[in-house]
Amino acid sequence: MTALRLLAAAFVIHLLLVLPPAPMPAAQALIRLSPELPLILLGLALLGRWGRLLVMAALLLLAVQKIADLAMISALGRPFNLLTDVTLIGSGIELLVDATGGWRLLAMTAGVAAAALATGAALWWATGVWARRRWPPSHRLALCLTAALALGAAWLGQAWPGNGPYVLARAEVLGRTAQDLRRIRQLAAEDPLADAPGLLSAIDRDVLVVFVESYGRASFDVPFHAGRHLPTLRRAESRLAGAGLAMRSGFLAAPTQGGQSWLSHATFANGLWIADQASHAAVLASGRQGLFHHARRAGFRTAAVMPAITRPWPEAATMGFDRVLAASDLGYRGLPFNWVTMPDQFTLAATDRLLRDGAGPPHLFAQVALISSHAPWVPVPDLLPWDRLGDGRVFDPMAVAGDPPEVVWRDRDRVRAAYRDAVDYSLSTVMDYALLHAGDPPLMIVLGDHQPAPWVAQDGGPDVAIHLIGPPHLVDRAAEWGFQPGLVPAEGSTAMPMDRMRDLILRGFGGKLPQA
C-alpha cells in the first residue's frame, strides 16, 4: 500500500512537470518523462518539510507560467511575459464576457478556481507523501543511486530535455525585456527627424490613416479567407482605377497578433518597435515626436477617430492629436454590435461629418480605427447607401440578427467564417468610402493592425496588409518603398517592419532630406 501511495504521489508531480506551455496533444504530453522528477523526489525525501515547501512553490510557479503561456499563445500567438502582460488580464476578461456571456464566464471562472484548488491540494498531498516518510539511511542511498541512474537515462535516452531549458528561456526573456525597455527609452530620445524641415510638405489634401481591425496576410494566403477577400479587393481595384485613383499595396510585419491594436498604432506612428505595454508606456513618457506631432507641426489639423474608446483615454494627450473623437462623440444612436460600438460605415461617415466638412484649410491628418472586424465578429452589418445612415438606428435590425456570440463561439469553424465575413464587410466599406470621395480624394493609408489569433487566421505570421489610395502624384511616391500597384501585393511579397513607416511617410512626402 505504501508503494502505491508513493507511485501515485510521484504521478501527480509528473503531471505538473509534463504540462506543456504550448498546445499539443494530451497523450503526447503525458508519455514524456521529466528528467527533473527523480531529483524532486530525492529532494523531498532528504529535505523533508523545507523541501516540500520549496517544491510546492517551484511547481506552482512553473504551472502558472505554463498555463499563462498556453492562454497567450492561443489568443495572441506568443508566450506570456510577466514584465509586460499583466495589464492584459482585465482586457481579456472583458473580451470573454462579450464573447461568451457573463454567466458562462462566471461558470468558467468557478471551474478554473476549483481546478486550481484541486491541483494545489493534490500537489500538497503528493509532496507530503514523499516528505513525511521516514527514510532509513540505506533507503536514502538507494534513492540517490536511483535518481542518478534515472536522471542519466532520461538525459541520454529521450528527446524531451525537460523543464530546465524552458525555465532558462523564460528567464532570458525577462532579462531581454528589461534591456529592451532601457533601449527603447534611449531610442525614443534620439530622433534624427525631430527638427527636420519640410516634412509632409508635398501633401496638398486630407490624410486618413485607417486601421482595419484584424486584417492580415491570411486574407491573401489562406484559401478559406482569400477566396472571399481577394475578389472583393480586385473588384474594388477595378472600380477605383476607373474613377482615376491610384493604389499601391504591400505587407508590414506587425508587433502583435490577436489583440493589443494600440501597440501597432504606436509602432506605426512613433517609428519604434513597440511590442508590449511597458514599451508603450516608456515611449509615451519619453516625449517622442510621432507622426501626428509632425503633422501638427507641418500645419495639419490632427485627430483620432476611435469608436472603441468608451472610457477616459488620458494617454491621447501625448500622442499629437488636436482632437479625439471617442465612441460617445460620433453621434451613433443605434444598437451596438455586441462589443463593437458601431459599424465601420457609420464611423467613416462621422469622420466626414465631424472633421471633413469642407470648411477648407488647414487640411486634416487623422487616424481612424475601424472595429467591425473585431472579435466576436457577429453580427456583421450590411453596407448601406451613404445618405441613409442618419443617427445609426437604421442598423438596429442588423445588430440583433443571427446567433449571439456565445452560440457562434462554440464552433471554431463558425468563428472563422464570422471573421471572414466581418473583414470582408470592413474592406468593402473602406473601398466604397474611397470611391465615394474619388472626385476630391484624400490620401488614404489603409492597413491592418494585426492578424487575428492563429487558430482563427490559420496563419501564424505577424504580417498585415497596407494600401495607399489617392491621387497618383502622391500614391506613386510609395513605389520607392517597394509597394506594388493595385490592391493585391504579389504573392510571397516580403513584409516591411511596421516601425519603418513613420520615417518613410515623413521623408517620402517631404522635401529633400539626408537619407537615414
LOTI-987845 format. One record per residue (C-alpha): residue number from 1; residue in three letters; chain; x, y, z negated. Coordinates in steps of 0.05 Angstrom, whole numbers, plus 5000, padded with zeros to 4 digits. Layout:
BEGIN
  pos  code  unit     X     Y     Z
  NUM   ALA     A     X     Y     Z
...
END
This chain:
BEGIN
  pos  code  unit     X     Y     Z
    1   MET     A  5000  5000  5000
    2   THR     A  5057  5048  4983
    3   ALA     A  5089  5034  5051
    4   LEU     A  5024  5050  5086
    5   ARG     A  5018  5116  5048
    6   LEU     A  5089  5135  5067
    7   LEU     A  5076  5118  5140
    8   ALA     A  5010  5157  5141
    9   ALA     A  5044  5217  5109
   10   ALA     A  5101  5214  5159
   11   PHE     A  5050  5212  5215
   12   VAL     A  5016  5275  5191
   13   ILE     A  5083  5312  5192
   14   HIS     A  5097  5282  5260
   15   LEU     A  5032  5312  5287
   16   LEU     A  5053  5382  5268
   17   LEU     A  5123  5373  5296
   18   VAL     A  5098  5350  5364
   19   LEU     A  5045  5404  5370
   20   PRO     A  5060  5435  5439
   21   PRO     A  5070  5511  5447
   22   ALA     A  5041  5508  5517
   23   PRO     A  4983  5470  5548
   24   MET     A  4999  5397  5561
   25   PRO     A  4961  5330  5558
   26   ALA     A  4949  5309  5486
   27   ALA     A  4973  5238  5498
   28   GLN     A  5038  5263  5527
   29   ALA     A  5050  5306  5466
   30   LEU     A  5033  5252  5416
   31   ILE     A  5080  5199  5443
   32   ARG     A  5141  5243  5435
   33   LEU     A  5188  5231  5377
   34   SER     A  5213  5291  5339
   35   PRO     A  5288  5289  5321
   36   GLU     A  5272  5332  5260
   37   LEU     A  5224  5282  5228
   38   PRO     A  5278  5237  5195
   39   LEU     A  5314  5298  5167
   40   ILE     A  5249  5327  5139
   41   LEU     A  5231  5262  5105
   42   LEU     A  5300  5256  5077
   43   GLY     A  5297  5328  5051
   44   LEU     A  5231  5314  5017
   45   ALA     A  5259  5252  4984
   46   LEU     A  5322  5285  4960
   47   LEU     A  5298  5355  4941
   48   GLY     A  5231  5338  4911
   49   ARG     A  5186  5398  4893
   50   TRP     A  5232  5451  4923
   51   GLY     A  5240  5411  4987
   52   ARG     A  5165  5404  4991
   53   LEU     A  5154  5480  4987
   54   LEU     A  5207  5493  5040
   55   VAL     A  5179  5441  5087
   56   MET     A  5108  5466  5077
   57   ALA     A  5129  5538  5093
   58   ALA     A  5171  5519  5153
   59   LEU     A  5119  5473  5184
   60   LEU     A  5061  5521  5174
   61   LEU     A  5101  5578  5206
   62   LEU     A  5120  5533  5263
   63   ALA     A  5048  5512  5273
   64   VAL     A  5022  5584  5272
   65   GLN     A  5073  5606  5323
   66   LYS     A  5057  5548  5369
   67   ILE     A  4982  5559  5364
   68   ALA     A  4992  5633  5378
   69   ASP     A  5035  5614  5439
   70   LEU     A  4981  5567  5464
   71   ALA     A  4928  5621  5459
   72   MET     A  4971  5675  5492
   73   ILE     A  4994  5630  5549
   74   SER     A  4922  5610  5563
   75   ALA     A  4898  5683  5562
   76   LEU     A  4958  5725  5585
   77   GLY     A  5006  5675  5616
   78   ARG     A  5062  5687  5565
   79   PRO     A  5081  5667  5494
   80   PHE     A  5063  5707  5432
   81   ASN     A  5114  5759  5408
   82   LEU     A  5109  5774  5334
   83   LEU     A  5140  5843  5342
   84   THR     A  5094  5869  5396
   85   ASP     A  5030  5828  5400
   86   VAL     A  4998  5832  5331
   87   THR     A  4956  5891  5353
   88   LEU     A  4923  5848  5407
   89   ILE     A  4886  5805  5357
   90   GLY     A  4830  5856  5348
   91   SER     A  4822  5866  5423
   92   GLY     A  4820  5791  5434
   93   ILE     A  4765  5783  5383
   94   GLU     A  4724  5838  5416
   95   LEU     A  4731  5805  5484
   96   LEU     A  4710  5737  5455
   97   VAL     A  4648  5770  5424
   98   ASP     A  4628  5797  5492
   99   ALA     A  4643  5732  5529
  100   THR     A  4613  5682  5480
  101   GLY     A  4565  5720  5436
  102   GLY     A  4572  5739  5363
  103   TRP     A  4541  5676  5333
  104   ARG     A  4581  5629  5376
  105   LEU     A  4645  5667  5357
  106   LEU     A  4626  5662  5284
  107   ALA     A  4617  5587  5291
  108   MET     A  4683  5581  5327
  109   THR     A  4717  5623  5272
  110   ALA     A  4687  5579  5218
  111   GLY     A  4711  5517  5255
  112   VAL     A  4782  5545  5262
  113   ALA     A  4783  5564  5188
  114   ALA     A  4760  5495  5169
  115   ALA     A  4812  5463  5213
  116   ALA     A  4867  5507  5184
  117   LEU     A  4847  5489  5113
  118   ALA     A  4844  5415  5131
  119   THR     A  4912  5419  5163
  120   GLY     A  4942  5454  5102
  121   ALA     A  4911  5403  5055
  122   ALA     A  4935  5344  5097
  123   LEU     A  5005  5373  5100
  124   TRP     A  5005  5386  5025
  125   TRP     A  4985  5314  5013
  126   ALA     A  5036  5286  5063
  127   THR     A  5095  5325  5035
  128   GLY     A  5073  5306  4965
  129   VAL     A  5074  5231  4981
  130   TRP     A  5147  5236  5000
  131   ALA     A  5170  5289  4950
  132   ARG     A  5137  5259  4887
  133   ARG     A  5161  5188  4897
  134   ARG     A  5219  5167  4853
  135   TRP     A  5274  5143  4899
  136   PRO     A  5328  5098  4867
  137   PRO     A  5400  5114  4889
  138   SER     A  5402  5053  4934
  139   HIS     A  5339  5075  4969
  140   ARG     A  5366  5146  4978
  141   LEU     A  5428  5118  5011
  142   ALA     A  5385  5075  5056
  143   LEU     A  5344  5136  5074
  144   CYS     A  5406  5175  5092
  145   LEU     A  5431  5120  5137
  146   THR     A  5363  5111  5168
  147   ALA     A  5356  5186  5180
  148   ALA     A  5425  5189  5212
  149   LEU     A  5411  5130  5257
  150   ALA     A  5342  5154  5276
  151   LEU     A  5368  5224  5290
  152   GLY     A  5424  5198  5333
  153   ALA     A  5378  5152  5371
  154   ALA     A  5328  5208  5382
  155   TRP     A  5380  5255  5409
  156   LEU     A  5411  5203  5454
  157   GLY     A  5350  5164  5476
  158   GLN     A  5296  5214  5493
  159   ALA     A  5285  5274  5539
  160   TRP     A  5250  5319  5488
  161   PRO     A  5301  5356  5446
  162   GLY     A  5252  5372  5391
  163   ASN     A  5234  5438  5358
  164   GLY     A  5305  5465  5348
  165   PRO     A  5312  5496  5418
  166   TYR     A  5241  5524  5413
  167   VAL     A  5256  5558  5347
  168   LEU     A  5322  5586  5372
  169   ALA     A  5287  5612  5435
  170   ARG     A  5234  5648  5395
  171   ALA     A  5287  5679  5351
  172   GLU     A  5325  5702  5412
  173   VAL     A  5262  5733  5440
  174   LEU     A  5253  5773  5376
  175   GLY     A  5325  5796  5379
  176   ARG     A  5318  5816  5452
  177   THR     A  5253  5852  5437
  178   ALA     A  5287  5895  5384
  179   GLN     A  5343  5911  5433
  180   ASP     A  5293  5927  5488
  181   LEU     A  5257  5976  5444
  182   ARG     A  5321  6013  5429
  183   ARG     A  5339  6013  5503
  184   ILE     A  5271  6039  5526
  185   ARG     A  5275  6097  5476
  186   GLN     A  5342  6115  5507
  187   LEU     A  5317  6109  5579
  188   ALA     A  5256  6150  5563
  189   ALA     A  5301  6207  5541
  190   GLU     A  5346  6202  5603
  191   ASP     A  5302  6224  5662
  192   PRO     A  5340  6248  5724
  193   LEU     A  5276  6278  5753
  194   ALA     A  5256  6317  5691
  195   ASP     A  5273  6385  5721
  196   ALA     A  5278  6367  5795
  197   PRO     A  5246  6419  5842
  198   GLY     A  5196  6407  5898
  199   LEU     A  5166  6343  5872
  200   LEU     A  5099  6325  5905
  201   SER     A  5103  6389  5946
  202   ALA     A  5084  6353  6011
  203   ILE     A  5015  6334  5985
  204   ASP     A  4961  6381  6011
  205   ARG     A  4899  6347  5981
  206   ASP     A  4870  6310  5922
  207   VAL     A  4905  6247  5899
  208   LEU     A  4868  6189  5867
  209   VAL     A  4907  6133  5833
  210   VAL     A  4854  6078  5830
  211   PHE     A  4867  6017  5787
  212   VAL     A  4824  5957  5805
  213   GLU     A  4819  5912  5744
  214   SER     A  4848  5842  5751
  215   TYR     A  4864  5849  5826
  216   GLY     A  4926  5809  5842
  217   ARG     A  4962  5766  5891
  218   ALA     A  4912  5710  5881
  219   SER     A  4865  5748  5927
  220   PHE     A  4915  5735  5983
  221   ASP     A  4950  5669  5966
  222   VAL     A  4898  5626  5931
  223   PRO     A  4849  5598  5983
  224   PHE     A  4789  5599  5935
  225   HIS     A  4796  5674  5925
  226   ALA     A  4828  5693  5992
  227   GLY     A  4771  5661  6030
  228   ARG     A  4726  5715  6003
  229   HIS     A  4772  5775  5994
  230   LEU     A  4813  5774  6058
  231   PRO     A  4752  5781  6104
  232   THR     A  4728  5839  6061
  233   LEU     A  4796  5873  6068
  234   ARG     A  4800  5861  6143
  235   ARG     A  4731  5889  6155
  236   ALA     A  4748  5950  6114
  237   GLU     A  4814  5958  6151
  238   SER     A  4778  5960  6218
  239   ARG     A  4726  6010  6194
  240   LEU     A  4777  6056  6161
  241   ALA     A  4822  6055  6221
  242   GLY     A  4763  6072  6265
  243   ALA     A  4750  6133  6221
  244   GLY     A  4821  6157  6231
  245   LEU     A  4850  6136  6164
  246   ALA     A  4919  6105  6157
  247   MET     A  4934  6047  6109
  248   ARG     A  4997  6014  6083
  249   SER     A  5000  5957  6033
  250   GLY     A  5048  5916  5992
  251   PHE     A  5056  5879  5927
  252   LEU     A  5081  5902  5859
  253   ALA     A  5105  5859  5801
  254   ALA     A  5063  5880  5740
  255   PRO     A  5089  5878  5668
  256   THR     A  5029  5839  5642
  257   GLN     A  4978  5786  5662
  258   GLY     A  4908  5770  5637
  259   GLY     A  4899  5836  5600
  260   GLN     A  4930  5898  5570
  261   SER     A  4916  5941  5630
  262   TRP     A  4945  6002  5596
  263   LEU     A  5015  5972  5600
  264   SER     A  5011  5972  5676
  265   HIS     A  4982  6043  5675
  266   ALA     A  5040  6066  5632
  267   THR     A  5092  6028  5673
  268   PHE     A  5066  6059  5738
  269   ALA     A  5062  6129  5710
  270   ASN     A  5127  6131  5670
  271   GLY     A  5175  6094  5715
  272   LEU     A  5196  6048  5658
  273   TRP     A  5182  5974  5648
  274   ILE     A  5130  5974  5591
  275   ALA     A  5111  5902  5576
  276   ASP     A  5087  5906  5504
  277   GLN     A  5052  5952  5455
  278   ALA     A  5116  5970  5418
  279   SER     A  5149  5995  5482
  280   HIS     A  5086  6033  5499
  281   ALA     A  5087  6069  5432
  282   ALA     A  5161  6083  5440
  283   VAL     A  5151  6117  5507
  284   LEU     A  5091  6158  5482
  285   ALA     A  5133  6183  5425
  286   SER     A  5193  6199  5469
  287   GLY     A  5164  6258  5508
  288   ARG     A  5178  6222  5574
  289   GLN     A  5151  6262  5634
  290   GLY     A  5105  6215  5672
  291   LEU     A  5073  6220  5740
  292   PHE     A  5016  6263  5714
  293   HIS     A  5062  6310  5676
  294   HIS     A  5099  6322  5742
  295   ALA     A  5034  6331  5780
  296   ARG     A  5012  6384  5729
  297   ARG     A  5079  6420  5737
  298   ALA     A  5070  6417  5813
  299   GLY     A  5004  6455  5807
  300   PHE     A  4953  6399  5808
  301   ARG     A  4894  6392  5761
  302   THR     A  4905  6325  5725
  303   ALA     A  4852  6279  5698
  304   ALA     A  4837  6208  5676
  305   VAL     A  4771  6175  5691
  306   MET     A  4766  6118  5640
  307   PRO     A  4698  6083  5637
  308   ALA     A  4725  6031  5589
  309   ILE     A  4743  6082  5536
  310   THR     A  4687  6082  5485
  311   ARG     A  4728  6104  5424
  312   PRO     A  4774  6162  5408
  313   TRP     A  4837  6160  5451
  314   PRO     A  4886  6208  5419
  315   GLU     A  4945  6179  5458
  316   ALA     A  4918  6211  5522
  317   ALA     A  4942  6279  5498
  318   THR     A  5014  6257  5510
  319   MET     A  5002  6228  5580
  320   GLY     A  4997  6291  5622
  321   PHE     A  4922  6294  5632
  322   ASP     A  4887  6361  5631
  323   ARG     A  4820  6326  5624
  324   VAL     A  4799  6257  5602
  325   LEU     A  4730  6230  5622
  326   ALA     A  4712  6171  5578
  327   ALA     A  4650  6128  5585
  328   SER     A  4605  6177  5550
  329   ASP     A  4628  6235  5594
  330   LEU     A  4609  6203  5661
  331   GLY     A  4533  6211  5656
  332   TYR     A  4514  6138  5661
  333   ARG     A  4446  6124  5631
  334   GLY     A  4436  6053  5657
  335   LEU     A  4446  5988  5621
  336   PRO     A  4517  5962  5611
  337   PHE     A  4541  5900  5648
  338   ASN     A  4560  5865  5583
  339   TRP     A  4630  5891  5565
  340   VAL     A  4632  5933  5629
  341   THR     A  4601  6000  5613
  342   MET     A  4581  6019  5684
  343   PRO     A  4591  5995  5757
  344   ASP     A  4651  6018  5795
  345   GLN     A  4608  6054  5846
  346   PHE     A  4579  6099  5792
  347   THR     A  4649  6113  5765
  348   LEU     A  4673  6137  5833
  349   ALA     A  4610  6178  5845
  350   ALA     A  4620  6211  5776
  351   THR     A  4692  6227  5796
  352   ASP     A  4666  6265  5855
  353   ARG     A  4611  6299  5816
  354   LEU     A  4653  6320  5757
  355   LEU     A  4722  6330  5787
  356   ARG     A  4717  6335  5863
  357   ASP     A  4660  6384  5871
  358   GLY     A  4691  6422  5930
  359   ALA     A  4707  6483  5889
  360   GLY     A  4775  6489  5923
  361   PRO     A  4846  6492  5896
  362   PRO     A  4882  6471  5855
  363   HIS     A  4879  6401  5881
  364   LEU     A  4864  6342  5835
  365   PHE     A  4913  6287  5815
  366   ALA     A  4873  6235  5777
  367   GLN     A  4877  6165  5750
  368   VAL     A  4813  6125  5759
  369   ALA     A  4806  6058  5723
  370   LEU     A  4753  6013  5753
  371   ILE     A  4727  5958  5708
  372   SER     A  4672  5919  5744
  373   SER     A  4724  5864  5756
  374   HIS     A  4740  5859  5681
  375   ALA     A  4722  5796  5644
  376   PRO     A  4670  5768  5633
  377   TRP     A  4654  5783  5707
  378   VAL     A  4579  5775  5701
  379   PRO     A  4533  5801  5725
  380   VAL     A  4562  5831  5789
  381   PRO     A  4528  5894  5816
  382   ASP     A  4508  5906  5888
  383   LEU     A  4536  5963  5929
  384   LEU     A  4481  6015  5939
  385   PRO     A  4474  6077  5984
  386   TRP     A  4515  6131  5950
  387   ASP     A  4457  6180  5949
  388   ARG     A  4413  6132  5909
  389   LEU     A  4454  6125  5845
  390   GLY     A  4422  6181  5804
  391   ASP     A  4439  6172  5730
  392   GLY     A  4453  6098  5738
  393   ARG     A  4386  6069  5717
  394   VAL     A  4378  6042  5787
  395   PHE     A  4428  5988  5766
  396   ASP     A  4386  5963  5708
  397   PRO     A  4355  5903  5744
  398   MET     A  4425  5881  5765
  399   ALA     A  4451  5888  5693
  400   VAL     A  4404  5835  5667
  401   ALA     A  4406  5788  5727
  402   GLY     A  4433  5717  5725
  403   ASP     A  4461  5676  5667
  404   PRO     A  4495  5712  5609
  405   PRO     A  4570  5704  5596
  406   GLU     A  4560  5652  5541
  407   VAL     A  4528  5607  5593
  408   VAL     A  4575  5621  5651
  409   TRP     A  4637  5613  5608
  410   ARG     A  4621  5541  5591
  411   ASP     A  4642  5522  5662
  412   ARG     A  4711  5542  5686
  413   ASP     A  4690  5536  5759
  414   ARG     A  4633  5584  5748
  415   VAL     A  4681  5633  5714
  416   ARG     A  4728  5631  5773
  417   ALA     A  4671  5642  5821
  418   ALA     A  4646  5701  5780
  419   TYR     A  4715  5732  5780
  420   ARG     A  4720  5723  5855
  421   ASP     A  4652  5757  5865
  422   ALA     A  4669  5814  5818
  423   VAL     A  4735  5831  5852
  424   ASP     A  4700  5828  5919
  425   TYR     A  4649  5879  5895
  426   SER     A  4705  5925  5870
  427   LEU     A  4744  5921  5935
  428   SER     A  4681  5933  5976
  429   THR     A  4664  5993  5933
  430   VAL     A  4733  6025  5937
  431   MET     A  4738  6016  6012
  432   ASP     A  4667  6043  6022
  433   TYR     A  4686  6104  5980
  434   ALA     A  4747  6116  6024
  435   LEU     A  4703  6112  6086
  436   LEU     A  4653  6160  6054
  437   HIS     A  4707  6213  6050
  438   ALA     A  4741  6198  6116
  439   GLY     A  4724  6268  6142
  440   ASP     A  4767  6301  6090
  441   PRO     A  4804  6244  6057
  442   PRO     A  4841  6246  5991
  443   LEU     A  4906  6207  5986
  444   MET     A  4885  6143  5951
  445   ILE     A  4935  6097  5917
  446   VAL     A  4894  6035  5902
  447   LEU     A  4927  5979  5862
  448   GLY     A  4913  5922  5815
  449   ASP     A  4932  5929  5742
  450   HIS     A  4947  5855  5731
  451   GLN     A  4926  5785  5751
  452   PRO     A  4873  5751  5710
  453   ALA     A  4890  5693  5664
  454   PRO     A  4928  5639  5701
  455   TRP     A  4871  5589  5696
  456   VAL     A  4825  5639  5730
  457   ALA     A  4874  5664  5782
  458   GLN     A  4901  5594  5796
  459   ASP     A  4965  5632  5808
  460   GLY     A  5013  5643  5750
  461   GLY     A  5051  5701  5780
  462   PRO     A  5051  5774  5758
  463   ASP     A  5042  5806  5827
  464   VAL     A  4986  5855  5843
  465   ALA     A  4967  5888  5909
  466   ILE     A  4977  5962  5925
  467   HIS     A  4945  6001  5983
  468   LEU     A  4957  6073  6006
  469   ILE     A  4896  6100  6043
  470   GLY     A  4891  6170  6072
  471   PRO     A  4916  6216  6127
  472   PRO     A  4973  6188  6170
  473   HIS     A  5022  6244  6154
  474   LEU     A  5021  6223  6081
  475   VAL     A  5010  6148  6084
  476   ASP     A  5065  6137  6134
  477   ARG     A  5116  6161  6083
  478   ALA     A  5106  6094  6048
  479   ALA     A  5139  6059  6107
  480   GLU     A  5206  6075  6075
  481   TRP     A  5183  6038  6012
  482   GLY     A  5173  5974  6051
  483   PHE     A  5097  5978  6052
  484   GLN     A  5066  5949  6115
  485   PRO     A  5010  5978  6159
  486   GLY     A  4939  5956  6142
  487   LEU     A  4906  5928  6080
  488   VAL     A  4936  5858  6083
  489   PRO     A  5010  5852  6069
  490   ALA     A  5049  5799  6107
  491   GLU     A  5048  5730  6077
  492   GLY     A  5106  5720  6029
  493   SER     A  5120  5794  6021
  494   THR     A  5167  5809  5964
  495   ALA     A  5138  5846  5905
  496   MET     A  5170  5911  5882
  497   PRO     A  5174  5922  5806
  498   MET     A  5118  5968  5786
  499   ASP     A  5164  6014  5747
  500   ARG     A  5195  6039  5812
  501   MET     A  5131  6072  5836
  502   ARG     A  5136  6136  5796
  503   ASP     A  5202  6157  5827
  504   LEU     A  5181  6134  5896
  505   ILE     A  5119  6177  5894
  506   LEU     A  5154  6238  5865
  507   ARG     A  5211  6234  5916
  508   GLY     A  5170  6208  5974
  509   PHE     A  5121  6265  5972
  510   GLY     A  5170  6319  5954
  511   GLY     A  5227  6357  5984
  512   LYS     A  5297  6330  5996
  513   LEU     A  5326  6304  5932
  514   PRO     A  5390  6266  5915
  515   GLN     A  5380  6192  5922
  516   ALA     A  5372  6153  5857
END
